[in-house]
Amino acid sequence: MQTISLKLPAELYARLAMEAKSRRVTKSQVMRESLETALDANASGRQPSCFDLSSDLAGSISGLPKDLATNPKYMDDFGGELSGFSPIEAPGAPLSQYVIEGR
């Protein structure tokens, strides 16, 4: 890999350091990913996709079954009654938004 030197304003450096610490990666890795995302979006003339913006979150939830994405038993009752949830009723809000009761 090539090495470059970069001067950052203190506020931007602090944001970079916080992002790296929260993701438990190096500042260099955050910079490489950010630069790659920005250059890819610029080259294609498009805005970053939802996946582009959230790819670092993939696999970040612990304690889930290893076969969650492939085992059909986890789809049992999918789309059924949402126990413990109630629809939000607000003017103009779709009833497909839910909140957990008692929290």
C-alpha positions as CSV (number, residue, x, y, z in Angstrom):
1,M,0.0,0.0,0.0
2,Q,1.1,3.5,-0.7
3,T,1.4,6.0,2.2
4,I,0.1,9.6,2.1
5,S,0.0,12.4,4.6
6,L,-3.2,14.3,5.2
7,K,-3.9,17.4,7.3
8,L,-7.4,17.5,8.9
9,P,-9.1,20.2,11.0
10,A,-9.3,19.2,14.6
11,E,-13.1,18.7,14.5
12,L,-12.9,16.3,11.5
13,Y,-10.0,14.4,13.1
14,A,-12.0,14.0,16.3
15,R,-14.9,12.6,14.3
16,L,-12.6,10.2,12.5
17,A,-11.1,9.0,15.8
18,M,-14.5,8.5,17.3
19,E,-15.8,6.6,14.3
20,A,-12.7,4.3,14.3
21,K,-12.9,3.7,18.0
22,S,-16.7,2.9,17.9
23,R,-16.1,0.4,15.0
24,R,-12.9,-0.9,16.6
25,V,-10.9,-0.4,13.4
26,T,-7.9,1.9,12.6
27,K,-8.4,5.5,11.4
28,S,-6.7,4.5,8.2
29,Q,-9.3,1.9,7.5
30,V,-12.1,4.4,8.1
31,M,-10.4,6.8,5.7
32,R,-9.9,4.2,3.0
33,E,-13.5,3.1,3.2
34,S,-14.8,6.7,3.2
35,L,-12.5,7.7,0.3
36,E,-13.5,4.6,-1.7
37,T,-17.2,5.2,-1.1
38,A,-16.9,8.9,-2.1
39,L,-14.9,8.1,-5.3
40,D,-17.2,5.3,-6.3
41,A,-20.3,7.5,-5.9
42,N,-18.6,10.3,-7.8
43,A,-17.5,8.0,-10.7
44,S,-20.9,6.5,-11.2
45,G,-22.7,9.8,-10.8
46,R,-25.0,8.3,-8.1
47,Q,-25.6,8.8,-4.5
48,P,-24.3,6.1,-2.1
49,S,-26.8,3.3,-1.7
50,C,-28.3,2.2,1.6
51,F,-25.9,-0.7,1.6
52,D,-23.0,1.6,0.9
53,L,-23.9,3.7,3.9
54,S,-24.6,0.8,6.3
55,S,-22.3,-2.0,5.1
56,D,-20.2,-1.6,8.3
57,L,-23.2,-2.7,10.3
58,A,-23.6,-6.1,8.5
59,G,-23.0,-8.8,11.1
60,S,-22.8,-6.4,14.0
61,I,-25.6,-7.9,16.0
62,S,-24.5,-10.7,18.3
63,G,-26.5,-13.5,19.8
64,L,-28.6,-14.3,16.7
65,P,-28.9,-17.8,15.3
66,K,-26.2,-18.6,12.8
67,D,-28.8,-19.8,10.2
68,L,-31.2,-16.9,10.6
69,A,-31.1,-16.0,7.0
70,T,-31.5,-19.5,5.6
71,N,-33.6,-21.5,8.0
72,P,-37.3,-21.3,7.1
73,K,-38.5,-22.0,10.7
74,Y,-37.7,-18.4,11.5
75,M,-40.3,-17.3,8.9
76,D,-43.1,-19.1,10.8
77,D,-45.7,-16.5,11.7
78,F,-44.0,-13.9,9.6
79,G,-46.6,-11.2,8.7
80,G,-48.8,-12.5,11.5
81,E,-50.1,-10.7,14.6
82,L,-47.3,-8.6,16.2
83,S,-47.7,-9.5,19.9
84,G,-46.3,-6.7,22.1
85,F,-46.6,-4.1,19.3
86,S,-49.3,-1.6,18.6
87,P,-49.8,0.6,15.5
88,I,-49.0,4.3,15.8
89,E,-52.0,6.3,14.9
90,A,-51.0,9.8,13.8
91,P,-52.5,12.0,11.0
92,G,-50.9,11.0,7.8
93,A,-48.8,8.2,9.3
94,P,-49.2,4.7,7.8
95,L,-50.4,2.0,10.2
96,S,-47.3,0.0,9.2
97,Q,-45.2,1.8,11.8
98,Y,-45.1,0.1,15.2
99,V,-43.9,0.8,18.7
100,I,-43.1,-1.6,21.5
101,E,-45.7,-1.3,24.3
102,G,-44.5,-0.6,27.8
103,R,-41.1,0.9,26.7
